[in-house]
Amino acid sequence: MDRSTVAQRVWELAEPLVLGSGLELVDIQYRPESGRQVLRLLLDRPTGGVTLEELARISRELGDLLDVHAAVPGRYHLECSSPGVNRPLVRAEHFQRFLGKQVRVRTREPISNRRQFLGTLEAVDSGGITLRDAVVGAVVLAFAAIEKANYEHDIGSDFKQARARV
């Protein structure tokens, strides 16, 4: 069973459990790391933040569920984690939430002789996104062309806002 098939099967099993806990399944990563297979689920709350207790509970429940369904072949290490500040953008609804924000995108193949784009997310539709890149201007990227995308949190703006409140 290839990694993408395992990740898809885990997503199908995990999503109802995660949604039932009031959380959101952001991404699933299944890959070799340091000589072992790691299955990492990134979880968040749509309105902000997930606690360590929630992550630990989901990890226990999900571990049992995956074992019952033999969803992951062989030995693996299960991790449930927050997506962090520069969270991955995987689904159209993830991109929609970050309209007007800075995002970093890596494409599977070069587009305009580039695979890396950084800019303001201007539009999202069912087929892809429009990104205003500082170098090439507006670029339309189909979801199928995107290998990896992340929200680029601007720590400087947080600092400026905090100073303005003082």
Phi and psi in degrees as a GROMACS rama.xvg file:
@    title "Ramachandran Plot"
@    xaxis  label "Phi"
@    yaxis  label "Psi"
@TYPE xy
-79.5073  166.587  ASP-2
-61.6904  -39.8249  ARG-3
-68.3891  -33.5457  SER-4
-66.5426  -42.5156  THR-5
-62.0294  -47.4439  VAL-6
-60.4547  -41.0151  ALA-7
-64.8446  -42.8718  GLN-8
-64.3504  -42.1601  ARG-9
-63.4005  -41.0694  VAL-10
-58.4653  -46.3529  TRP-11
-60.1204  -37.9824  GLU-12
-79.3818  -37.7318  LEU-13
-79.7177  -35.5946  ALA-14
-57.3771  -46.0568  GLU-15
-60.7485  -38.8335  PRO-16
-64.0445  -45.5721  LEU-17
-66.4648  -47.7013  VAL-18
-62.3373  -37.5437  LEU-19
-63.9719  -18.7024  GLY-20
-95.6201  6.06257  SER-21
77.471  17.8311  GLY-22
-111.338  175.29  LEU-23
-122.37  135.58  GLU-24
-86.9466  111.113  LEU-25
-86.8001  -45.5717  VAL-26
-161.775  158.192  ASP-27
-127.752  129.591  ILE-28
-120.002  128.651  GLN-29
-131.714  107.127  TYR-30
-159.603  160.467  ARG-31
-75.1913  135.911  PRO-32
-144.015  126.955  GLU-33
51.3508  43.1729  SER-34
78.6211  11.5844  GLY-35
-140.48  158.476  ARG-36
-82.9136  128.249  GLN-37
-116.087  129.159  VAL-38
-110.535  110.683  LEU-39
-116.748  125.134  ARG-40
-107.721  129.354  LEU-41
-100.97  120.217  LEU-42
-121.301  147.845  LEU-43
-151.376  169.471  ASP-44
-104.281  128.863  ARG-45
-53.6064  -30.8671  PRO-46
-99.6324  14.6561  THR-47
116.698  119.342  GLY-48
69.5279  144.113  GLY-49
-127.826  145.004  VAL-50
-93.4641  160.558  THR-51
-61.3428  -37.0402  LEU-52
-62.8512  -41.651  GLU-53
-64.3941  -42.7697  GLU-54
-62.8967  -42.6363  LEU-55
-64.6732  -42.7876  ALA-56
-63.9432  -47.3691  ARG-57
-61.1857  -40.6048  ILE-58
-59.9221  -45.2788  SER-59
-63.3872  -49.0037  ARG-60
-64.8683  -41.8801  GLU-61
-68.4905  -39.4264  LEU-62
-56.5924  -45.2778  GLY-63
-63.2257  -44.403  ASP-64
-62.3847  -43.7201  LEU-65
-66.9099  -36.7533  LEU-66
-65.8301  -43.1365  ASP-67
-60.6329  -39.3925  VAL-68
-92.5254  1.05563  HIS-69
45.4414  47.998  ALA-70
-76.5383  -22.8291  ALA-71
-121.958  120.188  VAL-72
-72.7958  141.554  PRO-73
70.659  -164.839  GLY-74
-83.7313  144.167  ARG-75
-154.599  161.881  TYR-76
-109.807  122.238  HIS-77
-95.418  129.613  LEU-78
-128.889  135.291  GLU-79
-116.719  127.897  CYS-80
-143.723  161.735  SER-81
-75.6497  150.055  SER-82
-72.3758  -13.3921  PRO-83
83.8441  -179.233  GLY-84
-66.8246  -46.3349  VAL-85
-93.876  63.3633  ASN-86
-61.6952  146.916  ARG-87
-69.4098  148.584  PRO-88
-114.105  114.877  LEU-89
-114.779  -44.8946  VAL-90
-107.815  161.776  ARG-91
-54.8708  -40.2419  ALA-92
-66.3774  -28.3913  GLU-93
-64.9234  -46.6752  HIS-94
-62.6294  -42.104  PHE-95
-56.5497  -39.5682  GLN-96
-65.1468  -22.2653  ARG-97
-112.213  24.1516  PHE-98
-56.5387  136.252  LEU-99
83.2857  -1.52084  GLY-100
-105.698  166.551  LYS-101
-77.5746  132.757  GLN-102
-133.97  152.555  VAL-103
-115.205  130.186  ARG-104
-129.206  134.776  VAL-105
-115.643  129.424  ARG-106
-96.1843  158.756  THR-107
-67.1008  -39.5598  ARG-108
-127.081  155.755  GLU-109
-61.6279  139.969  PRO-110
-127.106  123.911  ILE-111
53.7363  40.4998  SER-112
64.71  21.6025  ASN-113
-136.635  150.755  ARG-114
-115.106  -15.9566  ARG-115
-109.444  130.548  GLN-116
-134.05  140.256  PHE-117
-135.953  124.759  LEU-118
-179.693  -171.439  GLY-119
-84.9868  130.291  THR-120
-76.4209  112.195  LEU-121
-96.1309  -32.0838  GLU-122
-155.56  152.639  ALA-123
-138.016  132.461  VAL-124
-136.425  -173.503  ASP-125
-65.1997  -21.4408  SER-126
-97.6862  -21.3033  GLY-127
169.753  -153.904  GLY-128
-131.271  160.574  ILE-129
-118.05  126.766  THR-130
-121.738  134.08  LEU-131
-95.1071  96.8333  ARG-132
-87.1614  139.343  ASP-133
-63.6549  -28.0589  ALA-134
-89.7077  -50.0998  VAL-135
-104.446  -1.70405  VAL-136
80.5558  -148.431  GLY-137
-70.6757  131.023  ALA-138
-133.701  133.733  VAL-139
-99.4334  125.662  VAL-140
-123.28  122.511  LEU-141
-71.4992  146.181  ALA-142
-55.6258  -38.3757  PHE-143
-63.4672  -23.8075  ALA-144
-85.115  -14.3537  ALA-145
-86.0107  121.118  ILE-146
-85.6177  -41.6018  GLU-147
-154.555  140.696  LYS-148
-143.542  143.089  ALA-149
-140.512  145.933  ASN-150
-70.5649  135.948  TYR-151
-105.07  95.3138  GLU-152
-64.9202  133.704  HIS-153
-97.1071  94.3383  ASP-154
-64.2943  -33.0929  ILE-155
-59.6737  -39.3605  GLY-156
-69.1708  -34.066  SER-157
-62.3141  -42.1661  ASP-158
-63.9007  -43.6622  PHE-159
-62.9989  -41.4998  LYS-160
-65.081  -40.8875  GLN-161
-64.4513  -41.2791  ALA-162
-67.0912  -34.8475  ARG-163
-67.4989  -27.7924  ALA-164
-77.6086  -19.1712  ARG-165
